[in-house]
């Protein structure tokens, strides 16, 4: 599932995970790296012995892809979008329920029925249209046009389609974290496509440290040019941004991957990146997308209502300079 998102977030400023090592320790590290969902993953487990959970990780990735990937033609969401079924699995039910709560609170800023628009703009696996007929597509968009009855998804119209890219990688991260908790692991960090959840401490016995890349075009190497490093333990983190995912149309306009479901247009905002720390990676992922859409002042309003969230927002000033807003409860390293 490529994190190309649109309405939702989208993305991802790359996040570099720093896993510290010591040569003399009673602990050992089990490290797992690879490619999944159109991006990379990096996982570290600290324990008194080595663990091999690669087979289980591969199984989790496969199950979630076959559930929610709009890039997989045989996935459940693809079949639902083609009206071949209305049955939901547990993954989709949980993500749709979370999305609905945020959609209601944000008056439709966050909306997983965005797929007709993301597809038209070329951010959901299809070729973008030269001229997107927003008005014709908006009639098929609206979180209040779907509902769950038992294990079934009820659509108001068959043309309605879902896009869960803005939540899927955060959710994947949390599913892996739940699995590790069930195994009894107390010290680990999970990063999938830039969405992170960590628990306990690293090899030095201190909270895990993650770095957030500076949000400028051309910064394509994760960790090469960092904006800030944060301490993270027992929480989820996600970063959304538009500086890497965009294309230029024939008129020379930059079309970014975040689309406002209320207007059908790509977002124009001074916010360059939004890093959110929350109770889990799923909610951090969702709220990061919201903050990219609503801008700085509205973001501050939402944060004032959610003390469980912390945020680090990079935005551009009147003269194009980088400015930063962050909440007092954010654990900045150093």
Secondary structure, 3 states (H helix, E strand, C coil): CCCCCCCCCCCCCCEEEECCCCCCCCCEEEEEEEEECCEEEEEEEEECCCCCCHHHHHHHHHHHHHHHCCCCCCCHHHHHHCCCCCECCHHHHHHHHHHHHHHHHCCCCCCCCCHHHHHHCCCCCCCCCCCCCHHHHHCCCCHHHEEEECCEEEECCCCCCCCCHHHHHHHHHHHHHHHHHHHCCCCEEEEECCEEEEECCCCCCCCEEEEEECCCCCCCCCCCCEEEEEEECCEEEEEEECCCCEEECCCCCEEECCECCCCCCECCCCEEEEEEEECCHHHHHHHHHHHHHHCHHHHHHHHHHCCCCEEEEEEECCCCCEEEEECCCCCECC
